[in-house]
């Protein structure tokens, strides 16, 4: 148990540093952003307490915010998907249910299941993030285009990361 | 009362959610205000130190570009210095005689440690802060053009609102026709800004130079903004739709100069007195 927590804390910092030191500079065609740190939040153990989830989401979001100079934006989006996450997971319960410490990853239920699980959450995260950044719907189509391309980009990078480090957090 | 507490306890996840989201919303609104949030920003020491490490790596790839602009600027300044004695000989040069005008602006050179161009509200972090005499509201320029305005400072770092920020407006002037307008970014292309409020009787051309006007006390007069890249006039429109190509490529920003206007307070307080009298 404590081994899991230590691993979890270490990977928190790995995801955070990777995001702010490297992916911060990667923006394709001025529209497609990559927010890989969302994967950390998505891969937290299945049966986590929603309060803990939202707490972790808030801290992660705020940490990313400090580097992006966008106080509260990422934290807002992260808390939102952390709240929705457990309801969404319950809807997607595979045959035989989950084990307590399972991470909802590719290695647990396969690529297709993971894509179905991750895509809507990443989309919600990006939608909340970009619309809150603009502060309304004044540039609706441009923002929507940004959201769709960023979601695709993020999902692809998450899937690549999953295939490079399979089950890193599933044990 | 007991039931109320029970209700809140049973729905504690939802209420925590509500509380955190409201807190975030409050932070966002606070940060949008002029002064911004005091602590959670990139002028925070640890964050800025890590950003400057990352920028150090990026800088390495921009070295030749930076060198080129620096030597070009150097050549320009040398040319100006060599011309200077001639202007001293001229009689009745009132501007040069007044020492308060000579000392109007102070310049502080600063290094960019973090820079965004792809958000809707972009900020730049620089490695000079309160200890170097920076204050919120100062202008930031580069050898190639305007950059932005200091938003907040910690003791060693500062956060600059880039002109690539949808809420920032800069008073501008068309160099050829001397008409005034306002430059604002539309949030899309980091190479182009829009020039508003140029009335239809003016004839702006593609390629015309746009400079800062010096009508606000922040930017010095005549700093380059860019050149006009397209001009459109819709039927019955009150103003032109003008796009300006920025002379400074914000993706290659590496060194900037912070401009301290020593007359800022004086000019502002004088104008405020007038505004009060008018009312």
Boltz contact constraints between the chains, C-beta under 6 A:
constraints:
  - contact:
      token1: [A, 21]
      token2: [B, 54]
      max_distance: 6.0
  - contact:
      token1: [A, 27]
      token2: [B, 118]
      max_distance: 6.0
  - contact:
      token1: [A, 30]
      token2: [B, 118]
      max_distance: 6.0
  - contact:
      token1: [A, 50]
      token2: [B, 13]
      max_distance: 6.0
  - contact:
      token1: [A, 51]
      token2: [B, 16]
      max_distance: 6.0
  - contact:
      token1: [A, 54]
      token2: [B, 16]
      max_distance: 6.0
  - contact:
      token1: [A, 54]
      token2: [B, 20]
      max_distance: 6.0
  - contact:
      token1: [A, 58]
      token2: [B, 20]
      max_distance: 6.0
  - contact:
      token1: [A, 66]
      token2: [B, 40]
      max_distance: 6.0
  - contact:
      token1: [A, 66]
      token2: [B, 47]
      max_distance: 6.0
  - contact:
      token1: [A, 67]
      token2: [B, 47]
      max_distance: 6.0
  - contact:
      token1: [A, 69]
      token2: [B, 41]
      max_distance: 6.0
  - contact:
      token1: [A, 69]
      token2: [B, 42]
      max_distance: 6.0
  - contact:
      token1: [A, 69]
      token2: [B, 123]
      max_distance: 6.0
  - contact:
      token1: [A, 71]
      token2: [B, 27]
      max_distance: 6.0
  - contact:
      token1: [A, 71]
      token2: [B, 31]
      max_distance: 6.0
  - contact:
      token1: [A, 71]
      token2: [B, 37]
      max_distance: 6.0
  - contact:
      token1: [A, 71]
      token2: [B, 40]
      max_distance: 6.0
  - contact:
      token1: [A, 72]
      token2: [B, 24]
      max_distance: 6.0
  - contact:
      token1: [A, 72]
      token2: [B, 27]
      max_distance: 6.0
  - contact:
      token1: [A, 72]
      token2: [B, 28]
      max_distance: 6.0
  - contact:
      token1: [A, 75]
      token2: [B, 24]
      max_distance: 6.0
  - contact:
      token1: [A, 76]
      token2: [B, 24]
      max_distance: 6.0
  - contact:
      token1: [A, 79]
      token2: [B, 20]
      max_distance: 6.0
  - contact:
      token1: [A, 79]
      token2: [B, 21]
      max_distance: 6.0
  - contact:
      token1: [A, 83]
      token2: [B, 17]
      max_distance: 6.0
  - contact:
      token1: [A, 133]
      token2: [B, 120]
      max_distance: 6.0
  - contact:
      token1: [A, 134]
      token2: [B, 120]
      max_distance: 6.0
